[in-house]
Amino acid sequence: MENNKISIIIGIGIGVIALFYMGAMFDFFPFIADDLVIRALGFCTLIIGLVIAVCTCLILDFLSKK
């Protein structure tokens, strides 16, 4: 993949984590919460966001080669 696509994926990962900490202002801590369900939801949100970013980059790469 190109550096541009890798930077998009890294940017989305950092953006998701930044949104978690912006949510911390409203007492939402996904990774340091006491409740295991909240931790799992926060981790799954991060994973799903990164998977969507990778798939989008792969689809765009495939379409640009056509």
N, C-alpha and C positions, 0 to 999 in steps of 0.2 A: 504494500500500500504506500501511497505517497505520504510525504510528511504532513501535507495539508489534512488528509483524512485522519492521520494519527493525532494531530493536534485537535481536531474536532472531537474525537473520542475522549481524549484526556480532558478537554474543556467541559464536556458533558458530565464526566465523572466528578470533576471539581465543582461544577455547578450544582449537582445533586447534593454533595456534601455541604456546600455553602447554604443551600436552601434548608438543609437539616438544622444548621446552626442559626439560621434566621428564624426558624421555627422554635428554637430554644428560647427566644425572647418571650414566647407564649407558653413556656413550661413544657415543651415537647423535646425530649432528649432521646433520640432513637438508639444510639449506641451505648449510652451510659444510663439507661433507664433501669429501674428495678424489675419491671415487668418483662418477662421473657417474650411475650407476644409482641410488645412494642419493638423490642430489639429485632425480632424476626421480620416484622413488617418493614422496618427501616433498612435492613440488609437486603431484603428482596426488592425493595424499591431501587436501591443502588444497582443491583444485578440486572434488573429488568431494563433500567435506563441505559446501562452499558451495552446490553445485548441489542436493544433497539438501535443504538448508535452504530454498532459494528455492522448489523444487517443493512442499515441504510447506506453506509459507506460501500459495502460490497455490491449492493444493487446499483448504486450510482456509478461505480467502477465498471460493472457489467454493461450498463446502458451506454456509457461513454465509449466503450470499445466497439459497439455495433455501428 
